[in-house]
Amino acid sequence: MMPERHNLKDSLTHPVFKQIGKVSDQLGVETYVVGGFVRDVLLGRKREVFDVDIVTVGSGIDLATKVAASLRPGLKVSVFKNFGTAMFRFNDIDFEFVGARRESYRQESRKPIVEDGTLEDDQNRRDFTINALAVCLNESRFGELLDPFNGIGDLENKIIKTPLAPEITFSDDPLRMLRAIRFATQLDFMIEEKTLEAIQSQCKRVEIVSKERITDEINKIMLTPNPSIGFKLLEKTGLLAIILPEVQKLKGRETKNGIGHKDNFYHTLEVLDRISVNTDNLWLRWSALLHDIAKPVTKRFDPRVGWTFHAHNFVGEKMLPSIFDRLKLPLNEKLKYVQKMVSLHMRPIVLSEEEVTDSAVRRLLFDAGDDIDDLMTLCEADITSKNPEKVSRFLSNFQLVREKLKDIEQRDALRNFQPPVTGEIIMETFSLLPCREIGILKSAIKEAILEGEIHNNYEEAYNFMLAKGEEMGLKAKDV
């Protein structure tokens, strides 16, 4: 149980807090630190502080400007007049100031109409009770905790709950539905029943939220220790079908002739959790979420072999650009990386099921390049059979694949393979202008290296080129 704490002055050790209180007293305004900083202090979360929210019953811009000047002459203050906020950075922490306000919303927008208000008005507009806690910074009440909605009780009971009626809270600002799920995932809290029901009833309101804000929350869920918590809540509330319908479609099992397939939604979430133990790489985690994305569209039933998902890795690779574009995810090397992971994720698994040939390993190294270790991490996470003996066998075979990868890489240096003999050398040797024969020779050299017929070095590749050119009826100069 969390101890009751009505005064947090011992937690306000950063010198800026005292200075804010001092300047507030000079201006005759009440000022409070609010939001995540207070919540995390009460939870005892050991995390680095990057930002602190300050509310004053007056002008946030005026207070920020005067506090900054008192801390260091020339300290830059960023002012956002339209929002009535100001911010400065001091000792690597962003302090954001806002005047206490009340808000009202139009149905078609999550941008509020803002008016000056009291501290109570400001706490009422907060998203959740655990974020509505405020700690006074004025000298006479320094550290005094104000908790109008029993946020401490909800912290103790690990509950996400809105200060006011949840239907109003989520209709006003639908992004808060995603924030509820994100906090539940990050903190391992439960969403209170009425709050959860309100998300379900208001889920379609998320369509007015910008894709960038939605994706920011999804990324934060993705980077938690157990992201499956968030995705199960997204699915339960109906949000997933709106935001990521391709993942929603993974859910469900079908049976024919007494033969069923696994539920690929829950399999995907298991893979996502398993890989999250081993990597903080956001894009590798996205690869885990999307690795089987094409299974619903490639699913077929063959009476001879049962359910198949033929070429789902290649189809999935082609689906990714439209998903990334819709979610405003980066359409650059991050997309290409995820595409590579999705496209290749079956290859190491196939290798682990068969006798591992040098040729197959060389080809995998050639195709995966520097991302081979990430690919192996994804594929190991993808082994989710409920048969312990099968899992053990797969993992043991995977270790053999890893050892073979290491051995062949040391011998053949195939990561980010560049052919030892270039097209220019071929043209010069055979006195050729650009033509198809050059491509044929380059491909033949690459295949010879991958098959182990020659080593990956200039001398052997050059001699092979001469012999192959002669076969093709090409005459080399001075040979």
C-alpha positions in Angstrom: 0.0 0.0 0.0 1.1 3.5 -0.8 1.7 5.6 2.4 -0.5 8.7 2.7 1.4 11.8 1.8 -0.2 15.2 2.2 3.0 17.1 1.8 5.6 16.4 -0.9 8.1 19.2 -0.1 10.9 16.5 0.4 10.3 15.5 -3.3 10.6 19.1 -4.6 14.4 19.2 -4.4 15.0 20.9 -7.8 16.0 24.5 -7.1 13.6 25.8 -9.8 10.6 24.8 -7.7 11.6 27.1 -4.8 12.2 29.9 -7.3 8.8 29.5 -8.9 7.2 29.7 -5.5 9.2 32.8 -4.7 8.3 34.6 -7.9 4.7 33.5 -7.5 4.6 35.1 -4.0 6.0 38.3 -5.5 3.2 38.4 -8.1 0.6 37.4 -5.6 -0.6 34.3 -7.5 -1.1 30.6 -6.5 1.1 28.2 -8.4 1.2 24.4 -8.5 3.2 21.6 -10.0 0.7 19.1 -11.6 0.4 16.0 -13.8 2.9 13.3 -14.4 5.6 14.6 -12.1 3.4 14.4 -9.1 1.9 11.1 -10.1 5.4 9.5 -10.5 6.7 10.9 -7.2 3.7 9.3 -5.4 4.3 6.0 -7.3 8.0 6.1 -6.5 8.8 5.6 -10.2 12.5 5.9 -10.7 12.7 7.6 -14.1 14.6 10.5 -15.4 12.5 13.8 -15.4 12.4 15.5 -18.7 9.4 17.8 -18.3 7.4 19.4 -15.5 3.9 21.0 -15.8 3.2 24.2 -13.8 -0.3 25.7 -13.3 -0.7 29.2 -11.9 -4.0 31.0 -11.1 -2.9 33.9 -13.3 -0.8 34.4 -16.4 1.4 31.4 -17.2 3.4 33.5 -19.7 4.1 36.3 -17.3 5.2 33.8 -14.5 7.4 31.8 -16.9 9.1 35.0 -18.2 9.8 36.3 -14.7 11.0 33.0 -13.3 13.4 32.5 -16.3 14.9 36.0 -15.8 15.4 35.3 -12.1 17.2 32.0 -12.8 19.6 33.3 -15.5 19.6 36.5 -17.5 18.9 35.7 -21.1 17.4 32.3 -20.5 15.2 31.7 -23.5 11.5 31.4 -23.0 9.3 30.0 -25.7 5.9 31.6 -25.7 2.7 30.2 -27.3 0.2 33.1 -27.0 -2.6 31.2 -28.7 -2.5 28.6 -26.0 -1.6 30.9 -23.1 1.5 28.8 -22.4 5.2 29.3 -22.1 8.2 27.1 -21.6 11.9 27.2 -20.8 14.6 24.6 -20.4 16.8 24.6 -17.3 19.3 21.9 -16.4 17.9 19.6 -19.1 14.3 19.8 -17.9 11.5 21.5 -19.7 9.3 23.6 -17.4 5.9 24.4 -19.1 3.7 27.1 -17.6 0.0 27.6 -18.1 -2.7 29.7 -16.5 -5.5 27.8 -14.7 -8.3 27.5 -17.2 -11.6 25.9 -18.1 -12.4 24.4 -21.4 -15.3 23.7 -23.6 -15.4 21.7 -26.9 -17.2 21.6 -30.2 -18.4 18.2 -31.4 -16.3 18.2 -34.6 -13.0 19.2 -33.0 -10.8 18.2 -30.0 -9.4 21.8 -29.9 -11.0 23.5 -26.8 -12.4 26.9 -26.3 -10.3 28.1 -23.4 -11.2 30.6 -20.7 -9.4 31.7 -17.5 -10.4 29.6 -14.6 -9.7 28.5 -11.0 -7.4 25.7 -9.9 -10.6 23.6 -9.5 -11.6 24.3 -13.1 -8.1 23.2 -14.2 -8.2 20.0 -12.2 -11.7 19.2 -13.6 -10.4 19.4 -17.1 -7.5 16.9 -16.4 -7.8 13.5 -18.2 -7.5 11.1 -15.2 -7.7 11.4 -11.4 -4.1 10.2 -11.1 -3.1 13.2 -13.3 -5.3 15.8 -11.4 -3.1 15.9 -8.3 -1.5 19.3 -7.6 1.3 20.3 -5.3 1.5 24.0 -4.1 4.8 25.8 -4.7 4.0 29.0 -2.8 6.3 29.4 0.2 3.6 29.2 3.0 2.1 26.0 1.5 5.2 24.6 -0.2 4.7 20.9 -0.9 1.0 20.8 0.1 -0.9 18.2 -1.9 -4.4 18.9 -3.3 -6.3 15.7 -4.3 -9.9 16.6 -5.1 -10.7 13.3 -6.9 -9.0 10.7 -4.6 -6.2 10.3 -7.1 -4.0 8.8 -4.4 -6.7 6.1 -3.8 -6.7 5.3 -7.5 -2.9 5.1 -7.5 -3.0 2.7 -4.6 -5.7 0.6 -6.3 -4.0 0.8 -9.7 -7.0 2.3 -11.4 -7.3 4.6 -14.4 -10.4 6.8 -14.0 -11.6 10.2 -15.3 -12.3 13.1 -12.8 -15.7 13.9 -14.4 -18.1 11.7 -16.3 -16.0 9.6 -18.7 -18.5 10.0 -21.6 -17.9 13.8 -21.5 -14.2 13.5 -21.0 -13.7 11.3 -24.0 -16.2 13.0 -26.2 -14.5 16.3 -25.5 -11.0 15.0 -26.3 -11.0 11.5 -27.8 -7.2 11.3 -27.6 -7.7 10.6 -23.9 -9.1 7.2 -24.8 -5.7 6.2 -26.2 -4.0 7.9 -23.2 -6.1 5.8 -20.8 -4.9 2.6 -22.6 -1.3 3.8 -22.7 -1.2 4.6 -19.0 -2.8 1.3 -18.2 -0.1 -0.4 -20.2 2.8 1.6 -18.9 1.8 1.4 -15.2 0.1 -2.0 -15.4 -3.2 -0.4 -14.1 -6.8 -1.4 -14.7 -9.2 0.9 -16.5 -12.2 1.5 -14.2 -15.3 -0.3 -15.6 -17.4 2.8 -16.4 -14.3 4.5 -17.9 -13.7 1.4 -20.1 -17.4 1.3 -21.2 -17.2 5.0 -22.1 -14.2 4.3 -24.4 -16.2 1.5 -26.1 -19.2 3.8 -26.6 -17.1 6.7 -27.8 -14.5 4.8 -29.8 -15.5 6.3 -33.2 -14.7 9.8 -31.9 -11.0 8.8 -32.3 -11.5 9.5 -36.0 -11.2 13.3 -35.4 -7.8 12.9 -33.8 -4.8 13.5 -36.0 -2.9 10.5 -37.2 0.3 11.9 -35.7 -1.2 12.1 -32.2 -2.6 8.6 -32.5 0.6 7.1 -33.7 2.5 8.8 -30.9 0.4 7.0 -28.3 0.7 3.7 -30.2 4.5 4.1 -30.2 4.4 4.7 -26.5 2.3 1.5 -26.0 4.7 -0.3 -28.2 7.7 0.6 -26.1 6.3 -0.6 -22.8 7.6 -3.9 -21.2 4.3 -5.8 -22.1 2.7 -4.0 -25.1 0.2 -6.8 -25.5 -1.8 -5.3 -22.6 -2.4 -2.2 -24.7 -3.3 -4.0 -27.9 -5.8 -6.2 -26.1 -7.4 -3.1 -24.6 -7.4 -1.4 -28.1 -9.1 -4.5 -29.5 -11.6 -4.8 -26.6 -12.7 -1.2 -26.9 -13.1 -1.1 -30.7 -10.3 1.3 -31.2 -8.0 -1.2 -32.9 -10.5 -1.9 -35.7 -10.5 1.8 -36.5 -6.7 2.5 -36.1 -5.2 -0.8 -37.3 -7.9 -2.8 -39.0 -5.2 -5.1 -40.5 -4.2 -6.2 -37.0 -7.8 -6.6 -35.9 -8.4 -9.0 -38.8 -5.8 -11.3 -37.4 -8.2 -12.2 -34.6 -10.2 -15.4 -34.7 -9.9 -19.1 -35.6 -11.6 -21.1 -38.3 -12.1 -24.8 -38.5 -12.7 -27.0 -41.5 -12.9 -30.8 -41.6 -12.0 -30.7 -37.9 -8.8 -28.8 -38.6 -8.3 -25.4 -37.1 -5.5 -22.8 -37.1 -4.2 -20.7 -34.3 -5.6 -17.3 -33.5 -3.0 -15.1 -35.2 -3.9 -12.0 -33.2 -3.0 -13.6 -29.9 0.1 -15.3 -31.5 1.2 -11.8 -32.8 0.9 -10.3 -29.3 2.8 -13.1 -27.8 5.6 -12.5 -30.3 5.5 -8.8 -29.5 5.9 -9.4 -25.8 8.6 -12.0 -26.3 10.7 -9.7 -28.5 10.2 -6.8 -26.1 12.2 -8.7 -23.5 15.2 -8.6 -25.8 15.0 -5.2 -27.6 14.0 -1.6 -27.2 14.2 -1.1 -31.0 10.8 0.5 -31.8 11.0 -0.7 -35.5 11.9 -4.2 -34.6 8.8 -4.2 -32.3 6.7 -2.9 -35.2 8.1 -5.7 -37.3 6.9 -8.2 -34.6 3.4 -6.6 -34.6 3.2 -6.7 -38.4 5.1 -9.9 -39.3 1.9 -11.9 -40.0 -0.2 -9.0 -41.2 -1.0 -10.7 -44.5 -2.2 -14.0 -43.1 -5.9 -13.1 -43.3 -5.7 -12.3 -47.0 -3.5 -15.4 -47.9 -5.4 -17.9 -45.8 -6.5 -21.0 -47.8 -7.7 -24.5 -46.8 -6.1 -27.4 -48.6 -7.7 -30.8 -47.7 -4.4 -32.5 -48.1 -2.3 -30.3 -45.7 -4.8 -28.1 -43.8 -4.6 -24.4 -43.5 -2.0 -22.5 -45.5 -0.8 -18.9 -45.6 1.3 -19.1 -48.7 3.6 -16.2 -49.4 2.1 -14.2 -46.5 5.6 -12.7 -45.8 5.9 -11.3 -49.3 2.3 -10.0 -49.4 2.8 -8.5 -46.0 5.9 -6.6 -47.2 3.8 -5.1 -50.0 1.0 -4.0 -47.5 3.3 -2.0 -45.3 3.7 1.2 -47.3 0.0 1.9 -47.2 -0.2 1.2 -43.4 2.8 3.4 -42.7 1.4 6.2 -44.9 -2.0 6.0 -43.2 -0.5 6.2 -39.7 2.0 8.9 -40.7 4.9 6.6 -39.8 8.2 7.4 -41.6 8.3 6.4 -45.3 12.1 6.1 -45.3 14.7 3.6 -44.1 12.4 2.7 -41.1 9.8 1.4 -43.5 12.4 -0.4 -45.6 13.7 -2.0 -42.4 10.3 -3.3 -41.3 9.6 -4.5 -44.8 12.9 -6.5 -44.8 12.0 -8.0 -41.4 8.5 -9.0 -42.6 9.8 -10.4 -45.9 12.6 -12.5 -44.4 11.0 -13.6 -41.2 10.3 -17.1 -42.5 13.8 -17.8 -43.8 15.6 -18.6 -40.5 12.7 -20.7 -39.4 12.8 -22.8 -42.6 16.6 -23.2 -42.1 16.0 -24.4 -38.5 13.7 -27.1 -39.8 16.1 -28.5 -42.4 19.7 -29.4 -42.7 21.5 -26.1 -42.7 23.5 -25.8 -45.9 26.3 -23.2 -46.3 24.6 -22.0 -49.5 21.3 -21.2 -47.7 23.1 -19.4 -44.9 25.2 -17.3 -47.4 21.9 -16.3 -49.2 20.4 -15.3 -45.9 23.4 -13.2 -44.9 23.4 -11.6 -48.4 19.7 -10.7 -48.1 19.7 -9.6 -44.5 23.0 -7.7 -44.4 23.6 -5.8 -41.1 20.1 -6.6 -39.9 20.7 -10.3 -39.6 20.9 -10.2 -35.8 17.6 -8.4 -35.5 16.0 -10.9 -37.9 17.2 -13.8 -35.8 15.8 -12.1 -32.7 12.4 -11.7 -34.4 12.4 -15.3 -35.6 13.3 -16.7 -32.2 10.4 -14.6 -30.7 8.1 -16.1 -33.3 8.5 -19.6 -31.9 5.4 -19.8 -29.7 4.3 -23.4 -29.9 2.6 -24.8 -26.8 4.7 -27.9 -27.3 7.8 -27.5 -25.1 9.7 -30.2 -26.9 9.1 -28.5 -30.3 10.1 -25.1 -28.9 13.3 -26.6 -27.5 14.1 -28.3 -30.8 13.6 -25.1 -32.7 15.7 -23.0 -30.4 18.5 -25.6 -30.5 18.4 -25.6 -34.3 18.4 -21.8 -34.2 21.6 -21.9 -32.3 23.1 -24.0 -35.0 22.0 -21.5 -37.6 23.5 -18.7 -35.5 26.8 -20.5 -35.3 26.8 -21.2 -39.0 26.0 -17.5 -39.7 29.0 -16.5 -37.6 31.3 -19.0 -39.2 30.4 -18.1 -42.8 30.4 -14.4 -42.1 34.0 -14.7 -40.8 35.0 -16.6 -43.9 33.0 -14.9 -46.7 32.2 -11.4 -45.4 28.8 -11.4 -47.0 27.0 -8.7 -45.0 26.2 -5.8 -47.3 27.8 -7.8 -50.1 29.5 -5.9 -52.9 30.7 -7.9 -55.8 34.5 -8.1 -56.0 34.3 -7.6 -59.8 32.3 -4.6 -60.9 30.4 -3.9 -64.1 33.1 -1.5 -65.1 35.8 -4.1 -64.8 33.7 -6.5 -66.9 33.2 -3.8 -69.6 36.9 -3.0 -69.6 38.0 -6.7 -69.7 35.8 -7.7 -72.6 35.6 -4.3 -74.4 31.9 -4.1 -73.9 29.4 -1.2 -74.0 26.4 -1.4 -71.6 24.5 -4.7 -72.5 22.7 -7.6 -70.9 25.9 -9.8 -70.9 27.3 -7.6 -68.1 24.3 -8.3 -65.9 24.6 -12.1 -66.7 28.2 -12.1 -65.7 27.6 -10.2 -62.5 24.8 -12.6 -61.5 26.9 -15.6 -62.3 29.7 -14.3 -60.1 27.3 -13.6 -57.2 25.7 -17.1 -57.5 29.1 -18.8 -57.6 30.1 -17.0 -54.3 26.7 -17.8 -52.7 27.0 -21.5 -53.8 30.5 -21.7 -52.4 32.1 -22.4 -55.8 34.5 -19.5 -55.3 35.5 -17.4 -52.3 34.4 -13.8 -52.0 37.7 -12.2 -53.2 38.8 -10.4 -56.4 41.3 -13.0 -57.7 38.9 -15.9 -57.7 35.9 -13.8 -58.9 38.1 -12.4 -61.8 39.2 -15.8 -62.9 35.6 -17.1 -62.8 34.5 -14.1 -64.9 37.1 -14.9 -67.5 36.0 -18.5 -67.7 32.4 -17.7 -67.8 33.0 -15.0 -70.4 34.7 -17.5 -72.6 31.7 -19.8 -72.3 29.5 -17.0 -73.5 31.7 -16.4 -76.5 33.2 -13.1 -75.1 36.9 -12.4 -75.9 39.0 -10.8 -73.2 41.7 -8.3 -73.9 45.3 -9.5 -73.6 44.3 -12.9 -72.3 
